[in-house]
Amino acid sequence: MHLLTKATTATAVLLAIPGVQGNLNQLAKAAGKLYFGSATDNSELSDSAYVNVLKNKDEFGQITPGNTQKWQYTEPSNGVFDYTQGDVITNFAEANGQILRCHNLVWHNQLPSWVSSGSWTAAQLTDVINAHIASEVGHYKGQCYAWDVVNEALNDDGTFRADVFYNVLGTSYLPIAFKAAAAADPDARLYYNDYNIEYSGAKATAALNIVKTIQAAGAPIHGVGFQGHFIVGGTPSQTDLTNVLNSFVALDVDVAYTELDVRFSSLPANAAGYAQQANDYGAVVGACLAVSRCVGITVWDFDDKYSWIPSTFSGQGEACLYWQNLTAKPAYYKVQSLLAAAATATSSVSSSTAISTIKTTSTPTTTLVTTISKTTVTSSTTKTITTAAAPTKTAAHWDQCGGNGWTGPTVCASPYTCKKQNDWYSQCL
Ligand SMILES: *[C@@H]1O[C@H](CO)[C@@H](O)[C@H](O)[C@H]1NC(C)=O
């Protein structure tokens, strides 16, 4: 498994950039998204061939720790907190200039038995949740662009999962958790995250109701994460995916695909299967591109070598964008081409929008500009990233500053300079 030669690694890196069309994150940003990212895990970071791909922020501009921010790692016994393993991932992301989605705070699984098997009053369990979130979100304050605050609260039929949180607190644990996270890091975007809510049905409706419940309780919720664990040939249509995203956006939350992979339900795969897998990945990417408040896409690792699928679904696999030999699959090129096309279209849409705005209105309009607060990698101060071509005078660190059709600022804030990444995208570095 670890016998990849240096020559193979170099080949894989070159093949990932066919015709130098740009890497996934830089294309996603040029298309108006905040990131294209990947999950990773501690044990994988000793694989240098894998790390050489993962650490490239042009390819993966966002990292999610796959396991080691979960409760079993961070508070293994009551009041005993341990962030050593989670810090390995967050430090990796920061060293490489990658945004962090942090994962997760309240979940029935990978939950230590002192929580799940405790006999709690409502007041006691509320204190346990508040203390856990205050410590963990406080520890990572300023580092996490987003937190998955509550994960997988629902059964597939749309009823609430009867875990310790629901059994003791009913749905009140939802706003309790979101309020605690907001108190500990007011700048983090706070998400509800689940699977099988990507397509219309009882579970998606129940997730919409979760957003409404949290909002009605006066707690902040900024986004919903759609895990996106799909099966080749069984992935929802782009239309259904888009409609569901829009139904959540109508509640004034961001949306994101947070754990995307598309697995073969039986192996070995053949050429037709790889083509179908490419189309399935394409439907998901297309849905995110079609919805402006879809901020980004995260794959649940990019390399079949480290996919969770084979150990969880016996006989299934090959779910990732790259084969185990770190060669990109047809699905990779599908994703890349859709992002590149959207990057080009985004540039022409922003210029025509700007022109029509000038012609048709004399009052200032601000609705096109969405600002997202994010933490810089080198300090605890926050900065603002614009996700549309904002009429600001200078572009901030990491922001776009040029490219075909670009109408936004072309001068970078000091001390950064505008560097061409490809024909569609220059960035302040
Ligand atoms: C990588 O593995 C895949 C699947 O086994 C194979 O089709 C492809 O040719 C391999 N590529 C390289 C460069 O070894």
The ligand as a MOL file (V3000), in Angstrom:
LIG
                    3D

  0  0  0     0  0            999 V3000
M  V30 BEGIN CTAB
M  V30 COUNTS 14 14 0 0 0
M  V30 BEGIN ATOM
M  V30 1 C -4.5550 3.5170 -11.5720 0
M  V30 2 O -5.5020 2.5430 -11.2300 0
M  V30 3 C -6.5950 2.4310 -12.1260 0
M  V30 4 C -7.5810 1.4220 -11.5520 0
M  V30 5 O -6.9670 0.2370 -11.2480 0
M  V30 6 C -6.1240 2.0760 -13.5170 0
M  V30 7 O -7.2010 2.0020 -14.4020 0
M  V30 8 C -5.1460 3.1410 -13.9760 0
M  V30 9 O -4.6030 2.7840 -15.2160 0
M  V30 10 C -4.0140 3.3140 -12.9520 0
M  V30 11 N -3.1900 4.4290 -13.3900 0
M  V30 12 C -1.8680 4.4510 -13.2770 0
M  V30 13 C -1.1660 5.6770 -13.7840 0
M  V30 14 O -1.2320 3.5440 -12.7590 0
M  V30 END ATOM
M  V30 BEGIN BOND
M  V30 1 1 1 2
M  V30 2 1 1 10
M  V30 3 1 2 3
M  V30 4 1 3 4
M  V30 5 1 3 6
M  V30 6 1 4 5
M  V30 7 1 6 7
M  V30 8 1 6 8
M  V30 9 1 8 9
M  V30 10 1 8 10
M  V30 11 1 10 11
M  V30 12 1 11 12
M  V30 13 1 12 13
M  V30 14 2 12 14
M  V30 END BOND
M  V30 END CTAB
M  END
